[in-house]
Amino acid sequence: MERNRLYPESFYIPSHADKGMVGAGDTVQVCFEMNDGWGERMWVEVTAINRRHIVGTLANQPIGIPRLLSGDKIKFRAEHIIDIWTEGIIEDRQAEI
């Protein structure tokens, strides 16, 4: 993502390897960028992984996307993941800082 390239210290993105370890039951933060350049970060509990998409349930209420509600099922790709809420990955990242 462009924001990670511009601000690598404050806009961390997990590695492809870490994203590849995501499975059902994990919680990830995804970022959806809109056509106007604005984006929204949302926490999603992963419910399934298939060949093309990751499926999950929104764990928070989106602010800028009125058609989405907390609890809605959404599909996204691994490239949308900007954070992973799993103890080992977060502990490893904090040790690097």
Secondary structure, 3 states (H helix, E strand, C coil): CHHHHHCCCCCCCCCHHHHHCCCCCCEEEEEEECCCCCEEEEEEEEEEECCCCEEEEECCCCCCCCCCCCCCEEEECHHHEEEEECHHHHHHHHHHC
